[in-house]
Amino acid sequence: MQKVVILGTGGTIAGTAHDPSRAWAYQAAQLSVAQLIEAVPALQGVPLEAVQVAQVDSKDMSWSVWRQLGRALHVQLERDDVAGVVITHGSDTLEETACLLQALHDGVKPVVLTAAMYPATSPHADGPGNLRDAVHVVQEAARRCLGGVVAVMHGRVWSAHDVRKAHSHALDAFDGGGASPLVTLARVDAEPDGGLVRGLAGIGLRAEVDQLDEPTVEIWPSAWPTCGRFGWGYLEVNPPRVEIVCSHADADGWLVRAMLAHAQTSERPLRGIVVAGTGHGTLHEGLTQALREATQQGVTVWRSSRVARGGVLEREGDEWPAVPHLTAAQARVALTLWLLGVGTLDRLGAWDLS
């Protein structure tokens, strides 16, 4: 049987707290990925290999960590004895990492990101169940010859370009921005055979069990969303500076003009702006004028929306391109790659290879 390699990057899933009853008072990225595996009885006997790539709170995610992750993925996915890879990650920036990996991965083998909303020391820790599910998804996807990048949280499998954090603290914190999960994982309340199916009662969440639907049959799609296949090499270069601004009441463009002024003296000049617009990507007139000035100075502007679902579709007469479906944070990743020469986005938010 081929191995599943688990790459650790830190996050809440590896977090600890001095007082388990105060789940919010914890420090992320304290436990190694090997320790996380040891805490999941259902993974005992499964052919796994643990590699610690980084140890960060994902709010501090950076291009340098992504570079390390890309290098590790390149090495592990090339191995004939590896079925696929799980990445343990913090929940805060998981959607950005997923979007990036979706663009660069060749899609041959499955890559699954997972995280947790409670630290490992909490009596309600959700990390063990999510990690177990992620390993199951890699094994099942490999068996079905499904490659690509997905995220697994709270018993649901999300496409990498759909997934986004939609709740600040709920266990069921992720959704697809209006898109449905690719798979809803089967659940049982007891696992006498140690199987890799969802069983929240087995990890200290008995109070949650009655709130869940009846056990479901896993229905898998015939294919997963296509990866960009642009290659990990893009992570080896220094990225252009791309920032996010938000349109809001009284948005007069001051922040944009401040960035432009700073860029004149910076060693890393401003190259792109993603603006999170109101509604369907609309912009305050004061902000609009400042963005025009940015465009005149060679800065690329893309529009997204600060609204949680629906995205922004292109319309006739648009002054700047609309980024369909992606969150502003994901759009920033996409624009960074675009400035490096990586493709375009089609209207569904997947990477267009045409």
C-alpha positions in Angstrom: 0.0 0.0 0.0 1.3 3.5 -0.9 2.1 5.9 1.8 0.3 9.2 2.7 2.7 11.9 3.5 1.6 14.5 6.1 3.3 17.9 5.8 3.0 20.0 8.9 2.9 23.8 8.8 1.6 24.6 12.3 -1.8 26.3 12.9 -4.5 25.8 15.5 -4.6 22.1 14.8 -1.1 22.0 16.4 -2.0 24.6 19.1 -2.0 24.1 22.9 -3.5 25.9 25.8 -2.5 25.9 29.5 -6.2 25.7 30.5 -8.2 23.3 28.3 -11.4 24.8 29.4 -10.5 28.2 27.9 -10.2 27.1 24.2 -9.7 30.6 22.9 -6.6 31.2 25.1 -4.1 29.1 23.2 -0.9 29.4 21.2 -0.9 28.0 17.7 1.8 25.9 16.1 3.2 24.1 19.2 2.9 20.4 18.5 4.8 18.6 15.7 2.9 16.9 12.9 4.2 13.6 14.3 2.5 14.3 17.6 -0.7 15.1 15.8 -0.6 11.7 14.1 0.0 9.9 17.4 -3.1 11.4 18.9 -5.4 9.8 16.3 -6.0 6.1 17.1 -7.7 5.5 13.8 -4.4 6.3 12.0 -2.4 3.6 13.8 -1.3 1.0 11.3 -2.0 3.3 8.3 1.2 3.8 6.2 2.0 7.4 7.0 5.1 9.6 6.9 5.4 12.9 8.7 7.4 15.9 7.5 7.6 19.2 9.4 7.8 21.9 6.8 7.1 24.9 9.0 5.7 25.8 12.4 3.7 29.0 12.1 0.4 30.5 13.1 -1.3 30.8 9.7 -2.1 34.4 10.2 1.7 34.9 9.7 1.7 32.8 6.4 4.3 34.1 3.9 5.8 33.5 0.5 8.9 32.0 2.1 6.7 29.4 3.9 4.9 28.7 0.6 8.3 28.3 -1.0 9.2 25.6 1.6 5.9 23.9 1.1 6.2 23.9 -2.7 9.7 22.3 -2.4 8.4 19.6 0.0 5.4 18.9 -2.3 7.7 18.6 -5.3 9.8 16.0 -3.5 7.0 14.0 -2.0 4.7 13.9 -5.0 7.4 12.6 -7.2 7.8 9.5 -5.1 6.3 6.3 -6.5 5.5 5.0 -3.0 3.4 8.0 -2.2 -0.3 8.1 -2.9 -0.8 11.7 -2.0 -0.2 14.4 0.6 -2.1 15.9 3.5 -1.1 19.4 4.7 -1.9 20.4 8.2 -2.5 24.2 8.2 -4.0 27.0 10.1 -7.6 27.9 9.2 -7.1 31.7 8.8 -5.1 31.6 5.5 -6.0 28.1 4.3 -8.0 29.5 1.4 -5.0 31.4 0.1 -2.7 28.4 0.3 -5.3 26.2 -1.3 -5.7 28.7 -4.2 -2.0 28.9 -4.7 -1.4 25.2 -4.7 -4.3 24.7 -7.1 -2.6 26.9 -9.6 0.8 25.3 -9.4 0.1 21.6 -8.8 0.0 19.3 -11.8 -3.1 17.5 -10.5 -1.7 14.0 -10.9 -2.0 13.1 -7.2 -4.3 14.3 -4.4 -3.2 17.1 -2.1 -5.5 17.7 0.9 -5.4 20.6 3.3 -6.9 20.3 6.7 -7.1 22.5 9.8 -8.9 22.8 13.2 -11.0 25.4 15.0 -10.0 24.2 18.4 -6.5 23.6 19.7 -5.2 20.1 20.3 -5.5 20.4 24.1 -9.2 21.3 24.0 -11.7 18.7 25.2 -13.6 19.6 22.0 -10.6 19.3 19.7 -11.7 18.8 16.1 -8.2 18.4 14.6 -8.0 14.6 15.2 -11.2 14.0 13.3 -10.2 16.4 10.5 -6.8 14.8 10.1 -8.3 11.3 10.0 -10.8 12.5 7.3 -8.0 14.1 5.3 -6.0 10.8 5.2 -9.1 9.0 4.2 -9.7 11.5 1.4 -6.2 11.1 0.0 -6.5 7.3 0.1 -9.9 7.3 -1.6 -9.0 9.9 -4.1 -5.9 8.0 -5.1 -7.9 4.9 -5.4 -10.3 6.7 -7.8 -7.4 8.4 -9.7 -8.6 11.8 -8.6 -5.7 14.3 -8.4 -5.8 17.9 -7.5 -6.1 20.1 -4.4 -9.0 20.1 -1.9 -9.7 21.1 1.7 -11.3 18.8 4.3 -13.0 20.3 7.3 -15.9 19.1 9.4 -16.7 16.2 7.2 -16.8 18.1 4.0 -14.5 18.2 1.0 -14.2 21.6 -0.7 -12.6 22.5 -4.0 -9.4 24.6 -3.5 -10.8 27.5 -5.5 -14.2 27.4 -3.7 -13.1 27.0 -0.1 -13.1 30.0 2.3 -13.4 30.6 6.0 -17.0 31.8 6.6 -17.3 31.8 10.4 -14.8 33.1 12.9 -15.1 30.3 15.5 -17.8 27.7 14.7 -16.6 24.1 14.2 -18.3 24.2 10.8 -16.4 27.3 9.8 -15.8 26.7 6.0 -18.0 26.9 3.0 -17.7 27.2 -0.8 -18.9 30.8 -1.3 -22.2 29.4 -2.7 -20.7 26.3 -4.3 -21.5 22.9 -2.8 -18.9 20.6 -1.3 -17.4 18.0 -3.6 -18.0 15.2 -1.1 -19.8 14.9 2.2 -18.0 12.2 4.2 -19.9 9.3 5.7 -20.3 9.3 9.5 -20.8 6.7 12.2 -21.0 7.2 15.9 -18.7 4.3 16.7 -15.7 2.9 14.9 -15.0 -0.6 16.3 -12.8 -1.5 13.3 -10.8 1.8 13.5 -12.1 2.8 10.0 -11.4 6.1 8.6 -14.9 7.6 8.5 -16.3 10.5 10.4 -17.2 9.7 14.0 -17.4 12.9 16.1 -18.6 11.0 19.2 -15.2 9.3 19.3 -13.3 12.5 19.7 -15.0 14.1 22.6 -17.9 15.9 20.8 -20.8 13.7 21.9 -22.9 16.9 22.5 -22.5 17.6 18.8 -23.6 14.2 17.5 -27.4 14.8 17.9 -27.1 17.9 15.8 -25.7 16.1 12.8 -27.6 14.5 10.0 -28.0 10.8 9.7 -25.0 8.9 8.4 -24.6 9.5 4.7 -23.2 7.5 1.8 -20.1 9.1 0.3 -20.9 10.2 -3.3 -17.7 11.1 -5.2 -17.6 13.1 -8.4 -16.0 11.6 -11.5 -13.4 14.4 -11.6 -12.1 17.2 -9.4 -11.6 20.8 -10.6 -8.6 21.1 -12.9 -5.3 22.3 -11.5 -3.3 25.1 -13.2 -0.2 22.8 -13.6 2.1 25.8 -13.8 4.8 24.3 -11.6 6.4 24.9 -8.2 9.2 26.9 -9.8 7.2 30.1 -9.6 7.7 30.0 -5.8 11.4 30.3 -6.2 11.2 33.9 -7.4 10.5 37.0 -5.3 6.9 37.9 -5.7 5.7 41.4 -6.8 4.0 43.5 -4.1 0.2 43.2 -4.3 -2.1 44.8 -1.7 -5.8 44.7 -0.9 -8.0 47.7 -0.3 -11.6 47.8 0.6 -14.4 50.1 -0.7 -16.6 51.5 2.1 -18.4 54.6 3.1 -16.1 57.7 2.9 -13.5 55.7 0.9 -11.6 58.7 -0.6 -8.6 56.8 -2.0 -6.2 58.1 0.7 -4.8 54.6 1.3 -4.1 54.0 -2.4 -2.3 57.4 -2.8 -0.3 56.6 0.4 0.8 53.3 -1.2 1.7 55.0 -4.4 3.8 57.6 -2.6 5.6 54.9 -0.6 6.2 52.8 -3.7 8.4 55.6 -5.2 11.0 55.0 -2.5 10.5 51.3 -1.8 12.9 48.6 -3.0 9.7 46.5 -3.7 7.4 48.8 -5.6 3.6 48.3 -5.7 2.6 46.3 -8.7 -1.0 45.3 -8.1 -4.1 46.1 -6.1 -7.1 43.9 -5.4 -10.0 46.1 -4.4 -12.8 44.4 -2.3 -15.8 46.3 -3.6 -19.3 46.6 -2.3 -22.0 44.3 -3.7 -21.1 43.2 -7.2 -17.7 44.8 -7.1 -18.9 48.4 -7.1 -16.5 51.1 -5.9 -16.8 54.5 -4.1 -16.2 57.4 -6.5 -13.4 58.7 -4.3 -11.6 55.4 -4.4 -12.2 55.0 -8.1 -10.3 58.2 -8.9 -7.3 57.0 -6.8 -7.3 53.7 -8.5 -7.2 55.5 -11.9 -4.1 57.3 -10.7 -2.6 53.9 -9.7 -3.4 52.5 -13.2 -1.7 55.5 -14.8 1.4 54.6 -12.8 1.5 51.1 -14.1 -0.3 49.3 -11.2 -2.7 46.5 -12.2 -6.1 46.7 -10.5 -8.5 43.8 -10.1 -12.0 43.9 -8.5 -13.4 41.4 -6.1 -16.2 41.7 -3.5 -16.4 42.1 0.2 -19.6 40.1 0.1 -19.2 36.5 1.2 -21.0 34.7 -1.6 -21.6 35.2 -5.3 -18.4 36.8 -6.5 -18.0 39.4 -9.3 -18.7 38.6 -12.9 -17.5 40.7 -15.8 -19.9 43.2 -17.2 -19.8 45.4 -20.3 -18.2 48.7 -19.5 -16.1 47.5 -16.5 -13.1 49.7 -15.9 -11.1 47.0 -14.3 -11.3 43.2 -14.5 -13.5 41.4 -12.2 -12.2 38.3 -10.3 -14.9 35.7 -10.4 -15.8 33.8 -7.3 -12.5 34.2 -5.4 -12.3 36.0 -2.1 -10.2 39.1 -2.0 -7.4 37.2 -0.3 -7.5 34.5 -3.0 -7.6 37.1 -5.7 -4.4 38.7 -4.3 -2.7 35.3 -4.7 -4.1 35.0 -8.3 -2.9 38.5 -9.2 0.5 37.9 -7.8 0.9 34.8 -10.0 -0.6 36.7 -13.0 2.1 39.3 -12.6 4.7 36.5 -12.6 3.3 35.3 -15.9 0.9 32.6 -14.8 -2.3 32.4 -16.8 -5.7 34.0 -16.4 -8.9 33.2 -14.5 -12.0 32.0 -16.3 -15.5 33.0 -15.1 -15.7 30.0 -12.6 -12.6 31.0 -10.8 -10.6 28.0 -12.0 -7.3 28.4 -13.8 -7.8 28.9 -17.5 -5.1 27.1 -19.5 -6.4 28.2 -23.0 
